[in-house]
C-alpha cells in the first residue's frame, strides 16, 4: 500500500460537491463547495507531481458528493478489482461508477460484494501481498468480509476481520484506515488506542514499526491527522496543520508534503487516502 504510485482513480470535487448540502451528507460547518474544490485541485497537483497518472471518474451532475472519496467503493488486488458494497446508504450507487471506469480502462474485475454484504475500502489494509486485514464496524459487516475471503482465498490470500469500536456513533465514519496509514512495507502511522488489539499484535509480529500519531492532533482533527497518502515508500501527502504528527513521520525517515484541507477533509471526514483509489503501485 506504500509502493510507488503509478495510476490512481479520482473524482473532481468541483463537480461532485457543487450542490452538496452539508447536513444531508454529515459534513461539518467548515464545508464550502468552492473552497473544497480548490483544495482538491491542490491535492491533485501533489499526486500528479509524484508521477502518478490520474484517471478521472465521471463529471456528471449526479449529486453523489461523497464519490470524491474514491478509496471506498472498490478494492484493487493483484488479480483485478473487487467492486464493493457501501455501508452508507447515500453511497450505495457509487460502486457502479467504479465498475464502469474499470471496464473503460480495461482493468479486470475479480468479483463483487453482494447484499447483504457490506465492505468499504477504508476498512481494508493490505498487511502484505498475501494478507488482507478488514475492519468490522458500522460500514463493513461479517457477510462482506466472508465474501472477500471467498474471492481471495483461492488466490492464496488470507483475510482477517477485526472488530472496530463505535467511537463517535453510527453516523460518523470510523474505518480501520482511520487508525492506521501504511508509510512503507515495514512502517505505519497509527493511533494505537483505537487499533484492534489483535491487529496491533499482528503488525508487531510481522516486524512493522509503528509511528504513533499525536493524540491531541488526532482528536482535534477527528482522525484526519492520521490519514496520509504514500506516493512511494516514506513519501507521503498529509493534511496541513498537524506539525507534531508530521514531525513523528519525519523522524521515522519520511518526507511529508501537505495541503490545506479544512473545507474538504476536516469538514467531510475524509483525507488524502480517502480521496484516492490506487489502481497500480509498483
C-alpha positions in Angstrom: 0.0 0.0 0.0 3.1 2.3 0.0 4.7 1.2 -3.2 5.4 3.9 -5.9 2.0 5.1 -7.1 1.6 4.9 -10.8 -2.1 5.0 -11.5 -4.9 6.3 -9.4 -8.7 6.8 -9.7 -10.1 10.2 -8.5 -13.2 12.3 -8.9 -13.3 16.1 -9.1 -14.8 17.8 -6.0 -15.8 20.7 -8.4 -18.4 18.5 -10.0 -19.3 16.0 -7.2 -19.7 18.5 -4.4 -21.0 21.5 -6.3 -24.5 21.4 -4.8 -23.9 19.3 -1.7 -26.0 20.1 1.4 -23.8 19.7 4.5 -26.5 18.4 6.8 -27.6 15.7 4.3 -24.0 14.4 3.9 -23.0 14.7 7.5 -20.4 17.4 6.7 -19.2 19.9 9.3 -19.8 23.6 9.4 -16.4 24.3 7.6 -17.7 22.8 4.4 -17.7 25.2 1.4 -18.1 23.6 -2.0 -15.9 26.2 -3.9 -13.1 26.0 -1.3 -13.3 22.3 -1.2 -12.9 22.1 -4.9 -9.8 24.4 -4.8 -8.2 22.2 -2.1 -9.0 19.1 -4.1 -7.2 20.6 -7.1 -4.1 21.2 -4.9 -4.2 17.5 -3.8 -4.4 16.5 -7.5 -1.3 18.6 -8.2 0.6 16.8 -5.5 -0.5 13.4 -6.7 0.4 14.3 -10.3 3.8 15.6 -9.2 4.6 12.2 -7.8 4.5 10.9 -11.5 1.2 9.1 -10.9 -1.4 9.1 -13.7 -4.8 10.3 -12.6 -7.8 8.5 -14.1 -10.9 10.6 -13.6 -14.4 9.3 -12.8 -17.4 10.9 -14.5 -18.1 14.7 -14.2 -21.8 14.0 -14.5 -24.1 16.1 -12.2 -25.3 13.1 -10.3 -25.4 14.6 -6.8 -23.0 11.9 -5.3 -21.0 14.3 -3.2 -19.1 11.5 -1.3 -18.0 10.0 -4.6 -14.9 12.2 -4.3 -13.7 9.7 -1.7 -12.8 7.1 -4.3 -10.9 4.8 -1.9 -14.2 3.3 -0.6 -16.3 1.8 -3.5 -13.7 -0.7 -4.8 -10.6 -2.6 -3.8 -7.7 -3.3 -6.0 -5.9 -6.6 -5.9 -3.1 -8.2 -7.9 -5.8 -10.2 -9.7 -8.2 -7.4 -10.6 -10.6 -5.0 -8.9 -13.3 -6.0 -6.4 -16.5 -4.0 -6.6 -17.5 -3.3 -3.0 -20.9 -2.5 -1.4 -21.2 0.6 0.7 -22.4 0.8 4.3 -23.5 4.4 3.9 -26.9 4.5 2.3 -26.3 7.7 0.3 -23.3 6.0 -1.3 -24.9 2.8 -2.5 -24.7 3.6 -6.2 -21.1 4.7 -6.2 -19.6 1.2 -6.9 -21.3 1.3 -10.3 -19.1 4.3 -11.2 -16.0 2.3 -10.4 -17.2 -0.7 -12.3 -17.8 1.5 -15.4 -14.4 3.1 -15.0 -12.6 -0.2 -14.8 -14.3 -1.6 -17.8 -13.4 1.6 -19.7 -9.7 1.3 -18.6 -9.5 -2.4 -19.4 -8.9 -3.4 -15.8 -10.3 -6.9 -15.0 -12.9 -7.3 -12.3 -12.3 -10.2 -9.9 -15.7 -10.1 -8.3 -18.3 -8.2 -6.3 -19.7 -7.9 -2.8 -23.4 -8.6 -2.9 -26.2 -7.7 -0.5 -26.5 -8.2 2.5 -22.7 -8.0 2.5 -21.1 -4.6 3.0 -17.4 -3.6 2.6 -15.9 -0.2 2.3 -12.4 0.3 1.0 -11.4 2.3 4.0 -11.7 -0.8 6.1 -9.2 -2.8 4.0 -5.5 -2.8 4.8 -3.0 -4.9 2.9 -0.5 -6.1 5.5 1.5 -7.8 2.8 0.8 -9.3 -0.7 -1.0 -12.3 0.8 -2.6 -10.8 3.9 -5.6 -8.5 4.0 -6.9 -7.0 7.3 -10.5 -5.8 7.3 -12.2 -3.7 9.9 -15.6 -4.9 11.0 -17.8 -2.0 12.1 -20.7 0.2 11.0 -19.6 0.3 7.3 -18.3 -3.3 6.8 -20.1 -6.4 8.1 -19.1 -10.0 8.6 -21.1 -11.1 5.5 -19.0 -8.8 3.3 -15.7 -9.9 4.9 -16.7 -13.6 4.2 -17.4 -12.7 0.6 -14.0 -11.1 0.3 -12.4 -14.2 1.8 -14.3 -16.4 -0.7 -12.9 -14.3 -3.6 -9.3 -14.0 -2.3 -8.6 -17.4 -0.6 -8.4 -19.2 -4.0 -5.6 -16.8 -4.8 -3.6 -17.7 -1.7 -4.7 -14.6 0.2 -5.7 -14.7 3.8 -8.4 -12.3 5.0 -8.7 -11.4 8.7 -11.6 -9.5 10.2 -11.0 -7.2 13.2 -13.7 -5.5 15.3 -13.7 -1.7 15.4 -15.1 0.4 18.3 -18.2 2.5 17.7 -16.3 5.7 18.7 -18.4 8.7 17.7 -21.5 6.7 16.7 -23.2 5.1 13.7 -23.4 8.3 11.7 -19.7 9.0 12.0 -17.1 7.2 9.9 -14.5 5.1 11.7 -12.8 2.9 9.2 -9.8 0.6 10.0 -7.8 3.1 8.0 -8.9 5.8 10.3 -6.4 4.5 12.8 -3.6 3.3 10.5 -1.8 4.6 7.4 1.0 2.5 5.8 4.1 4.5 5.2 6.3 1.7 3.8 6.2 -2.1 3.8 7.7 -2.1 7.3 6.4 1.2 8.7 2.9 2.5 9.5 1.4 5.6 11.2 -1.1 4.6 13.9 -3.3 5.8 16.7 -2.8 2.8 18.9 -5.6 3.4 21.4 -8.2 2.7 18.7 -6.4 -0.2 17.0 -8.0 -3.6 17.4 -5.7 -5.4 19.9 -5.3 -8.5 17.7 -4.4 -6.3 14.7 -1.8 -4.4 16.7 -0.3 -7.8 17.7 -0.3 -8.9 14.0 1.5 -5.8 12.9 4.1 -6.1 15.7 4.6 -9.8 14.9 5.3 -9.0 11.3 8.1 -6.6 12.3 6.2 -3.5 11.2 7.4 -0.4 13.0 4.5 1.7 14.3 4.8 5.5 14.4 2.5 7.0 17.0 0.4 9.9 15.7 0.0 12.8 18.2 -3.1 12.1 20.3 -4.2 15.8 20.6 -3.9 16.3 16.8 -5.8 13.1 16.2 -8.8 14.2 18.3 -8.7 17.8 17.1 -8.9 16.6 13.5 -11.4 13.8 14.1 -8.7 11.4 13.0 -7.7 13.2 9.8 -4.2 14.0 11.0 -3.5 10.2 10.6 -5.0 9.9 7.1 -1.9 10.2 4.9 -1.3 9.0 1.3 2.0 7.4 0.5 3.1 8.1 -3.1 6.2 6.0 -2.6 7.8 4.4 0.4 8.3 7.1 3.1 7.0 9.8 0.7 3.6 11.0 1.9 0.9 13.6 1.4 -0.9 14.8 4.5 -3.4 17.4 5.6 -1.7 20.7 6.7 -1.9 21.9 10.3 -0.7 18.9 12.3 3.0 19.5 12.9 3.6 17.0 15.7 2.3 14.1 13.6 4.3 15.3 10.6 7.4 15.5 12.8 6.9 12.0 14.0 6.8 10.7 10.4 9.9 12.8 9.5 11.7 11.3 12.5 11.0 7.9 11.0 12.6 9.0 7.7 9.5 10.2 5.8 9.2 13.2 3.5 5.9 14.9 4.1 4.1 17.2 1.7 1.0 19.0 2.9 -2.1 20.8 1.6 -4.7 23.0 3.2 -7.9 20.9 3.6 -10.2 22.3 6.2 -13.2 22.6 3.9 -12.5 19.3 2.1 -11.0 16.8 4.5 -11.7 18.1 8.0 -15.3 19.1 7.3 -16.1 16.0 5.3 -14.3 13.3 7.3 -12.0 12.0 4.5 -8.3 12.6 4.0 -5.9 12.2 1.1 -6.1 8.4 1.3 -9.9 8.5 1.1 -9.7 10.8 -1.9 -7.7 8.4 -4.0 -8.2 4.8 -5.2 -4.8 3.5 -6.1 -5.1 1.3 -9.2 -1.4 0.5 -9.8 1.6 0.5 -7.5 5.0 -0.9 -8.5 
